[in-house]
Amino acid sequence: MLGVPFLVLLPFGALLVSGCSADEGIGDTSEETTTRTGTPAVWNYVALGDSLAAGTGASHEGYVDRYAAYLEDDTGARVNVINLGQNGLTSPELLHALRDEPSWRRAVGGADVLTVNIGLNDLGRAGEAYERGTCGGADNQDCLREAVETVEGNWDAIIAELLSLRSTNNAIIHAAGLGYTPYLDPKEAADGLSSGEPSNFQVFEPYLDEVNRHIATTASANSVPYTEVRLDKGYISQDGVHPNDEGYEAIAWQLRGLGYSPLGKRRCRTAETDRSGGEA
């Protein structure tokens, strides 16, 4: 889904860029990841998520394939991508697949690299109900509160399920929050609607922030590196909802900045050097 104009975000103007993880100092150089026979390691990369993981809106590649390319370039490993991202996927559906679908459990259990993003469709469907005036409650926001509770509970269960199948001790596991949301005119977001009623942004923002805080807290408590990527309108595709190529590149770049522990390290590069195509 994610085709919900209700989901909004004020533009940040500049990308939040992370150059190196804590265990990768500037200037550090690591040898390519290899097996004991000296041949390049082969990593299975499993991506879990909704249309963002699927790459909807990109002309060529979404963040998954771009991140896989960084993995190969930075570590020397060969990466096999298993992209399980699906348009419209919700947190209950992802949790069900991880618990009850043998093929998904096998894929996660055999993964060397895992990324996960989920939750926007849950909130988006509640947003549609709010816009129709059918969300419930005196303030027409009951379904938004219920969606937040659902996403948070499912997120905790999803992380627990992933870690029962794969450990942060032997796999790269990264999580992305809900910082990305479709763009809305900042004047509407700041001033509200001309009727004097709060704008969709003003109504929705506290729920979005609450879920992001919860995702970050759960990820930290389980030693899962986490990033929240916020994109302004220059990074949104023509559908007005999904990232464009530059937006997906920004997401991949921030995942890259989380590092590759415990499987390998990379030589750190500055954002300016990498973006300009110069040498590290």
C-alpha positions as CSV (number, residue, x, y, z in Angstrom):
1,M,0.0,0.0,0.0
2,L,1.7,3.2,1.2
3,G,-0.4,5.0,-1.3
4,V,-1.9,7.1,1.5
5,P,-1.5,10.9,1.2
6,F,-2.3,11.1,4.9
7,L,1.2,9.9,5.8
8,V,3.4,13.0,5.8
9,L,6.8,14.5,6.8
10,L,8.3,17.9,6.9
11,P,11.3,18.1,4.6
12,F,14.7,17.8,6.3
13,G,16.5,19.5,3.4
14,A,19.8,17.6,4.0
15,L,20.2,13.9,4.3
16,L,21.3,12.4,7.6
17,V,24.5,10.6,6.7
18,S,26.4,8.2,8.9
19,G,30.0,7.7,7.8
20,C,31.3,4.9,10.0
21,S,30.1,2.6,12.7
22,A,31.6,2.8,16.2
23,D,34.0,0.0,15.5
24,E,35.2,1.4,12.2
25,G,37.5,4.4,12.7
26,I,38.3,6.8,9.9
27,G,41.2,5.6,7.9
28,D,40.9,2.0,9.1
29,T,41.5,-0.5,6.4
30,S,40.2,-4.1,6.5
31,E,41.1,-7.0,4.2
32,E,38.4,-8.4,2.0
33,T,36.2,-11.0,3.7
34,T,37.4,-14.4,2.6
35,T,37.0,-18.1,3.5
36,R,39.8,-20.2,4.8
37,T,40.5,-21.3,1.3
38,G,41.2,-17.7,0.3
39,T,38.1,-17.5,-1.9
40,P,35.6,-14.6,-1.4
41,A,32.9,-15.3,1.3
42,V,29.4,-15.8,0.0
43,W,26.7,-14.1,2.1
44,N,22.9,-14.7,1.9
45,Y,21.1,-11.3,2.3
46,V,17.5,-11.6,3.3
47,A,15.4,-8.4,3.1
48,L,12.1,-8.2,5.0
49,G,9.5,-5.5,4.6
50,D,6.8,-3.7,2.6
51,S,6.9,-1.8,-0.6
52,L,10.1,0.1,0.5
53,A,12.0,-3.2,0.7
54,A,10.3,-4.2,-2.6
55,G,11.7,-1.0,-4.2
56,T,8.4,0.4,-5.5
57,G,9.0,3.8,-7.1
58,A,12.5,3.1,-8.2
59,S,13.4,3.2,-11.9
60,H,16.1,0.6,-11.5
61,E,16.9,-0.6,-7.9
62,G,15.5,-0.1,-4.4
63,Y,17.5,0.2,-1.2
64,V,17.9,-3.6,-1.0
65,D,19.9,-4.1,-4.2
66,R,21.9,-0.9,-3.5
67,Y,22.8,-2.0,0.0
68,A,23.8,-5.4,-1.4
69,A,26.2,-3.6,-3.8
70,Y,27.7,-1.7,-0.8
71,L,28.2,-5.0,1.0
72,E,30.1,-6.5,-1.9
73,D,32.1,-3.3,-2.6
74,D,33.1,-2.8,1.0
75,T,33.8,-6.3,2.2
76,G,34.7,-8.3,-0.9
77,A,32.0,-10.8,-0.1
78,R,29.7,-12.2,-2.8
79,V,26.1,-11.4,-1.9
80,N,23.0,-13.5,-2.8
81,V,19.9,-11.4,-2.4
82,I,16.6,-12.9,-1.2
83,N,14.2,-10.0,-1.2
84,L,11.0,-10.9,0.6
85,G,9.6,-7.4,0.6
86,Q,6.0,-7.2,-0.5
87,N,3.8,-4.3,-1.5
88,G,1.2,-3.7,1.2
89,L,2.7,-6.0,3.8
90,T,1.6,-5.2,7.4
91,S,3.2,-6.1,10.7
92,P,0.7,-8.9,11.5
93,E,1.4,-10.4,8.1
94,L,5.1,-10.3,8.5
95,L,4.9,-11.8,11.9
96,H,2.7,-14.6,10.6
97,A,5.1,-15.4,7.8
98,L,8.1,-15.6,10.2
99,R,6.2,-17.9,12.6
100,D,4.3,-20.1,10.2
101,E,5.8,-20.0,6.7
102,P,8.6,-22.7,6.4
103,S,10.2,-21.0,3.4
104,W,10.5,-17.7,5.2
105,R,11.9,-19.4,8.3
106,R,14.5,-21.3,6.2
107,A,15.5,-18.1,4.5
108,V,16.0,-16.2,7.8
109,G,17.7,-19.1,9.4
110,G,20.2,-19.2,6.6
111,A,20.8,-15.5,6.4
112,D,24.2,-13.8,6.9
113,V,22.6,-10.4,6.4
114,L,19.1,-9.3,7.4
115,T,17.3,-6.0,7.0
116,V,13.8,-5.3,8.1
117,N,11.3,-2.4,7.8
118,I,7.6,-2.7,8.6
119,G,4.6,-0.7,10.0
120,L,3.7,2.1,7.6
121,N,0.9,0.1,6.0
122,D,-0.7,-0.5,9.5
123,L,-0.6,3.2,10.2
124,G,-1.6,4.1,6.6
125,R,-4.8,2.1,6.8
126,A,-5.7,3.8,10.1
127,G,-5.0,7.1,8.4
128,E,-7.4,6.3,5.6
129,A,-10.1,5.6,8.2
130,Y,-9.3,8.9,9.9
131,E,-9.7,10.8,6.6
132,R,-13.1,9.1,6.1
133,G,-14.2,10.0,9.6
134,T,-14.5,6.4,10.6
135,C,-11.6,6.0,12.9
136,G,-13.7,6.0,16.1
137,G,-13.7,7.9,19.3
138,A,-14.7,11.4,20.2
139,D,-11.6,12.7,18.4
140,N,-11.9,10.2,15.4
141,Q,-8.4,8.8,16.4
142,D,-9.2,5.5,18.2
143,C,-8.0,3.4,15.2
144,L,-4.7,5.4,15.1
145,R,-4.1,4.5,18.8
146,E,-4.9,0.9,18.1
147,A,-2.6,0.8,15.1
148,V,0.3,2.1,17.2
149,E,-0.3,-0.5,19.8
150,T,-0.5,-3.2,17.1
151,V,2.7,-2.2,15.4
152,E,4.7,-1.9,18.6
153,G,3.5,-5.3,19.8
154,N,4.2,-6.9,16.5
155,W,7.6,-5.2,16.2
156,D,8.7,-6.7,19.5
157,A,7.5,-10.1,18.4
158,I,9.1,-9.8,15.0
159,I,12.5,-9.0,16.5
160,A,12.1,-11.9,19.0
161,E,11.2,-14.3,16.1
162,L,14.2,-13.1,14.0
163,L,16.6,-13.5,16.9
164,S,15.3,-17.0,17.6
165,L,16.2,-18.0,14.0
166,R,19.4,-15.9,13.7
167,S,21.8,-14.2,16.1
168,T,23.5,-10.8,16.1
169,N,26.6,-12.8,17.0
170,N,26.8,-14.5,13.6
171,A,24.8,-12.3,11.2
172,I,24.5,-8.7,10.2
173,I,21.0,-7.6,11.3
174,H,19.8,-4.0,10.7
175,A,16.5,-2.3,11.2
176,A,15.0,0.7,9.6
177,G,12.4,2.9,11.3
178,L,9.4,4.8,9.9
179,G,11.3,8.1,9.4
180,Y,10.5,8.0,5.7
181,T,6.9,9.1,4.9
182,P,5.4,10.8,1.9
183,Y,5.8,14.5,1.5
184,L,3.2,17.1,2.3
185,D,3.3,20.9,1.6
186,P,5.1,22.3,4.6
187,K,2.7,25.2,4.8
188,E,-0.2,22.9,5.4
189,A,1.9,20.9,7.9
190,A,2.8,24.1,9.8
191,D,-0.4,26.1,9.7
192,G,-3.2,23.5,9.5
193,L,-6.1,23.5,7.1
194,S,-7.8,26.8,6.2
195,S,-10.8,25.6,8.2
196,G,-8.8,25.9,11.4
197,E,-8.9,22.2,12.0
198,P,-5.5,20.5,12.6
199,S,-3.8,19.2,9.4
200,N,-3.3,15.5,8.8
201,F,0.4,16.0,9.6
202,Q,-0.4,17.5,13.0
203,V,-2.7,14.7,13.9
204,F,-0.5,11.9,12.6
205,E,3.0,13.0,13.7
206,P,2.7,12.0,17.4
207,Y,1.7,8.5,16.4
208,L,4.5,8.2,13.9
209,D,7.0,9.5,16.5
210,E,5.8,7.1,19.1
211,V,6.3,4.1,16.8
212,N,9.8,5.3,15.8
213,R,10.8,5.7,19.4
214,H,9.5,2.2,20.2
215,I,11.3,0.6,17.2
216,A,14.6,2.4,18.2
217,T,14.3,1.3,21.8
218,T,13.5,-2.4,21.0
219,A,16.3,-2.5,18.4
220,S,18.8,-1.0,20.9
221,A,17.7,-3.4,23.7
222,N,18.4,-6.4,21.3
223,S,21.7,-5.0,20.0
224,V,20.2,-4.6,16.5
225,P,21.7,-1.5,14.7
226,Y,18.9,0.9,13.7
227,T,18.5,3.8,11.3
228,E,15.7,6.3,10.7
229,V,15.9,7.8,7.3
230,R,13.9,11.0,6.6
231,L,13.6,12.2,3.0
232,D,12.4,15.5,1.7
233,K,10.3,15.9,-1.5
234,G,13.4,15.8,-3.8
235,Y,13.8,12.1,-2.9
236,I,10.2,11.1,-3.5
237,S,9.1,9.4,-6.8
238,Q,6.4,10.7,-9.2
239,D,3.7,8.7,-7.4
240,G,4.2,11.2,-4.5
241,V,4.4,8.2,-2.1
242,H,7.5,6.1,-2.5
243,P,11.2,7.1,-2.7
244,N,12.8,7.7,-6.1
245,D,16.2,6.4,-7.0
246,E,17.9,9.1,-4.9
247,G,15.7,8.3,-2.0
248,Y,16.5,4.6,-2.1
249,E,20.2,5.4,-2.4
250,A,19.9,7.5,0.8
251,I,18.3,4.6,2.7
252,A,21.0,2.2,1.5
253,W,23.7,4.7,2.4
254,Q,22.4,4.9,6.0
255,L,22.3,1.2,6.3
256,R,25.8,1.0,5.1
257,G,26.8,3.5,7.8
258,L,25.7,1.0,10.5
259,G,28.8,-1.1,9.7
260,Y,29.1,-4.9,9.0
261,S,29.7,-6.3,12.5
262,P,30.0,-9.2,13.3
263,L,31.0,-10.5,9.8
264,G,33.4,-7.9,8.6
265,K,34.6,-4.3,8.5
266,R,35.1,-1.8,5.7
267,R,37.3,1.1,5.0
268,C,35.5,4.2,6.0
269,R,34.8,7.0,3.6
270,T,33.5,10.4,4.1
271,A,30.1,11.3,2.6
272,E,31.6,14.0,0.4
273,T,34.2,11.6,-1.0
274,D,31.7,8.9,-1.8
275,R,29.0,11.1,-3.2
276,S,31.5,12.9,-5.5
277,G,32.9,9.6,-6.8
278,G,36.4,10.5,-5.5
279,E,38.9,8.1,-4.0
280,A,38.5,7.0,-0.3
